Amino acid sequence: MKKTAILLCCSFIWIACSKDGHTGLPYCINRAIRQLQQNNNCRPGGSFVKEYSFQQQTVYEVTDCDETADGTRTIISGHCEVLGYLGGIAGNGRINGESFDKAVYIRTVWSN
């Protein structure tokens, strides 16, 4: 029974930490990074994932290489919920009714 439990734990860890995965990040953020890495038409630094503390939780800003006026930045919770979008034509700067200027930058998780 103990061997089975250990094997299951190791299997889950192996699946969660894929070869190109970033340890400690939610699955959806690793998936977003893999998708961003496939875009070869982006200028260096044009796409990135940044980690913030906002509204008492860890959130991630995912920015793809869309450099048009209506390009938006997606804000995703640590539980893989899309909380909202920043920027765009309207220049939205609020998530859940609160200015994202109040977010505390933690680190850049990935950048091209």
Rosetta silent file (secondary structure, phi, psi, omega in degrees, C-alpha in Angstrom):
SEQUENCE: MKKTAILLCCSFIWIACSKDGHTGLPYCINRAIRQLQQNNNCRPGGSFVKEYSFQQQTVYEVTDCDETADGTRTIISGHCEVLGYLGGIAGNGRINGESFDKAVYIRTVWSN
SCORE:     score description
SCORE:     0.000 S_00000001
   1 L     0.000  -43.331  179.954    0.000    0.000    0.000 S_00000001
   2 H   -64.587  -38.818 -179.965    2.812    2.451    0.887 S_00000001
   3 H   -63.567  -39.759  179.119    4.623    1.686   -2.376 S_00000001
   4 H   -63.553  -44.314  179.774    1.472    2.459   -4.356 S_00000001
   5 H   -63.145  -41.767  178.757    0.997    5.771   -2.556 S_00000001
   6 H   -64.614  -43.589  178.530    4.621    6.743   -3.156 S_00000001
   7 H   -62.978  -40.620  177.902    4.376    5.843   -6.843 S_00000001
   8 H   -63.515  -43.401  178.570    1.189    7.866   -7.213 S_00000001
   9 H   -61.594  -45.219  179.248    2.791   10.891   -5.554 S_00000001
  10 H   -62.424  -39.143  178.833    5.848   10.632   -7.790 S_00000001
  11 H   -63.367  -44.205  179.127    3.619   10.316  -10.858 S_00000001
  12 H   -63.651  -41.892  178.631    1.667   13.448   -9.951 S_00000001
  13 H   -63.717  -43.328 -179.818    4.879   15.395   -9.337 S_00000001
  14 H   -61.962  -42.896 -179.979    6.334   14.192  -12.649 S_00000001
  15 H   -66.791  -43.100 -177.311    3.192   15.207  -14.546 S_00000001
  16 H   -68.019  -31.833 -177.755    2.995   18.604  -12.821 S_00000001
  17 L  -108.889   72.050  179.851    6.668   19.391  -13.452 S_00000001
  18 L   -67.006  168.548 -175.207    7.053   18.720  -17.135 S_00000001
  19 L   -52.686  -42.332 -178.213   10.387   19.190  -18.855 S_00000001
  20 L  -101.871   11.503 -178.791    9.629   22.774  -19.872 S_00000001
  21 L   -78.730  158.749  176.871    7.437   23.538  -16.883 S_00000001
  22 L  -106.248  117.111 -175.945    8.206   26.129  -14.247 S_00000001
  23 L   -58.468  136.819  175.218    8.126   24.601  -10.773 S_00000001
  24 L    86.542   -0.909  178.945    5.565   26.007   -8.389 S_00000001
  25 L   -97.588  149.966  175.333    3.334   27.622  -11.010 S_00000001
  26 L   -60.454  151.949 -178.557   -0.282   26.677  -11.636 S_00000001
  27 H   -54.492  -43.034 -176.597   -0.834   24.324  -14.569 S_00000001
  28 H   -64.314  -30.948  178.857   -2.673   26.985  -16.584 S_00000001
  29 H   -73.150  -41.631  174.677    0.277   29.373  -16.310 S_00000001
  30 H   -60.270  -40.286  178.817    2.713   26.705  -17.518 S_00000001
  31 H   -64.714  -41.970  177.939    0.312   26.023  -20.405 S_00000001
  32 H   -62.331  -40.846  178.668    0.140   29.748  -21.233 S_00000001
  33 H   -62.943  -44.338  178.493    3.942   29.953  -21.249 S_00000001
  34 H   -59.552  -40.328  178.738    4.178   26.984  -23.630 S_00000001
  35 H   -66.875  -40.842  178.513    1.689   28.695  -25.973 S_00000001
  36 H   -65.003  -35.686 -179.537    3.603   31.975  -25.841 S_00000001
  37 H   -65.336  -23.503 -178.452    6.869   30.154  -26.613 S_00000001
  38 L   -78.876  -13.306 -179.613    5.383   28.884  -29.878 S_00000001
  39 L   -86.115  102.785 -178.210    4.945   32.438  -31.252 S_00000001
  40 L   -87.883   -3.372 -176.184    8.145   33.116  -33.192 S_00000001
  41 L   -95.815   15.194 -174.282    6.899   36.414  -34.659 S_00000001
  42 L  -100.906  137.696  176.251    7.167   38.375  -31.443 S_00000001
  43 L   -66.607  151.551  178.538    9.805   40.999  -30.719 S_00000001
  44 L   -55.346  131.789 -178.939   12.035   40.202  -27.709 S_00000001
  45 L    80.655    1.850 -177.412   10.231   41.103  -24.503 S_00000001
  46 L   -77.437  -20.637  174.972    6.924   41.433  -26.365 S_00000001
  47 L  -128.905  144.125 -176.940    5.279   38.601  -24.490 S_00000001
  48 E  -162.138  166.167  172.918    5.653   37.825  -20.822 S_00000001
  49 E  -129.525  123.109  179.479    4.102   36.440  -17.660 S_00000001
  50 E  -119.135  148.516 -179.009    4.409   38.465  -14.470 S_00000001
  51 E  -108.131  136.014 -179.497    3.388   37.518  -10.951 S_00000001
  52 E  -135.008  162.179  166.098    1.656   39.967   -8.595 S_00000001
  53 E  -105.602  124.929 -176.016   -0.051   40.057   -5.244 S_00000001
  54 E  -153.642  130.295 -179.901   -3.517   41.566   -5.718 S_00000001
  55 L    53.778   47.248  178.487   -6.703   41.390   -3.670 S_00000001
  56 L    58.934   32.079  175.944   -5.071   39.035   -1.130 S_00000001
  57 E  -151.381  163.708  174.152   -4.054   36.463   -3.726 S_00000001
  58 E   -84.665  129.740  177.852   -1.333   35.658   -6.221 S_00000001
  59 E  -130.049  161.215 -177.982   -2.298   36.615   -9.758 S_00000001
  60 E  -126.161  133.525  174.345   -0.537   36.419  -13.095 S_00000001
  61 E   -97.920  118.596 -179.163   -0.481   38.936  -15.916 S_00000001
  62 E  -110.780  117.011 -177.760   -0.210   37.119  -19.252 S_00000001
  63 E  -121.176  120.195  176.490    0.693   39.346  -22.183 S_00000001
  64 L   -90.992 -173.524 -171.462    1.008   37.982  -25.670 S_00000001
  65 L   -83.964   14.439 -178.637    2.687   39.716  -28.561 S_00000001
  66 L   -71.470  107.751 -176.943   -0.426   41.589  -29.696 S_00000001
  67 L  -103.331   21.227  177.728    0.829   45.130  -30.230 S_00000001
  68 L   -82.890  167.296 -178.543   -2.407   46.531  -31.642 S_00000001
  69 L   -62.496  -28.775 -178.225   -4.400   49.267  -29.936 S_00000001
  70 L   -96.016   12.262  177.548   -6.982   46.761  -28.747 S_00000001
  71 L   -64.370  139.771 -179.610   -4.421   44.343  -27.305 S_00000001
  72 E  -123.662  162.049  174.355   -5.187   43.292  -23.766 S_00000001
  73 E  -112.232  129.405 -176.786   -3.335   41.711  -20.879 S_00000001
  74 E   -90.252  134.026  176.059   -5.072   38.799  -19.183 S_00000001
  75 E  -107.634  121.752 -175.479   -5.119   38.593  -15.384 S_00000001
  76 E  -122.830  135.947  178.714   -5.397   35.016  -14.090 S_00000001
  77 E   -75.595  167.139  175.348   -5.679   33.887  -10.473 S_00000001
  78 L   -66.953   -8.483  176.674   -3.474   31.228   -8.927 S_00000001
  79 L  -104.213   17.228  175.436   -6.540   28.970   -9.207 S_00000001
  80 L    67.391   27.257  174.680   -6.628   29.396  -13.011 S_00000001
  81 L   -97.909  131.593  174.412   -9.645   31.720  -13.063 S_00000001
  82 E   -75.069  117.806 -178.171   -9.561   34.579  -15.571 S_00000001
  83 E   -88.369  -25.167  179.648  -10.219   37.634  -13.419 S_00000001
  84 E   160.692 -171.978 -175.674  -10.314   40.138  -16.269 S_00000001
  85 E  -131.534  137.930  178.012   -8.440   41.991  -18.967 S_00000001
  86 E  -107.387  151.721  176.993   -6.351   45.157  -18.805 S_00000001
  87 E    87.321 -139.343 -178.040   -5.764   47.640  -21.613 S_00000001
  88 L    79.867 -178.019 -178.648   -7.631   47.394  -24.878 S_00000001
  89 L   -59.677  -40.397 -178.734   -9.255   50.251  -26.747 S_00000001
  90 L   -75.415  -14.116 -179.441  -11.055   51.431  -23.607 S_00000001
  91 L    69.121   35.936 -178.626   -7.813   51.310  -21.616 S_00000001
  92 E   -55.876  134.921  177.369   -9.323   49.263  -18.797 S_00000001
  93 L  -129.449   16.814 -175.227   -7.218   49.292  -15.652 S_00000001
  94 E  -120.204  142.349  174.244   -9.599   47.625  -13.203 S_00000001
  95 E  -127.035  125.932 -177.695  -10.036   44.037  -12.050 S_00000001
  96 L    52.433   38.824  177.112  -13.060   43.206   -9.886 S_00000001
  97 L    78.373    2.200 -177.636  -13.754   46.925   -9.557 S_00000001
  98 E  -118.153  139.769  179.640  -10.303   47.738   -8.163 S_00000001
  99 E   -62.714  132.156  179.020   -7.464   49.533   -9.930 S_00000001
 100 H   -72.260   -8.570  174.290   -4.694   47.127  -10.897 S_00000001
 101 H   -61.249  -20.774  179.270   -2.251   49.900   -9.939 S_00000001
 102 H   -80.274   -8.629  179.298   -2.677   48.555   -6.392 S_00000001
 103 L   -66.693  142.579  178.274   -1.131   45.208   -7.408 S_00000001
 104 E  -101.847  116.841  179.572    2.276   44.506   -5.900 S_00000001
 105 E   -65.686  133.146  177.061    4.776   43.215   -8.463 S_00000001
 106 E  -105.258  -55.434 -177.903    6.555   40.051   -7.323 S_00000001
 107 E  -169.307  162.525  169.585    8.557   38.852  -10.324 S_00000001
 108 E   -90.747  119.537 -177.149    8.658   38.192  -14.030 S_00000001
 109 E   -79.670  -40.273 -177.997    7.991   34.471  -14.386 S_00000001
 110 E  -155.843  144.513  174.044    8.770   34.274  -18.117 S_00000001
 111 E  -147.998  145.525  179.649    9.647   36.597  -20.977 S_00000001
 112 L   -80.196    0.000    0.000   10.563   35.858  -24.589 S_00000001
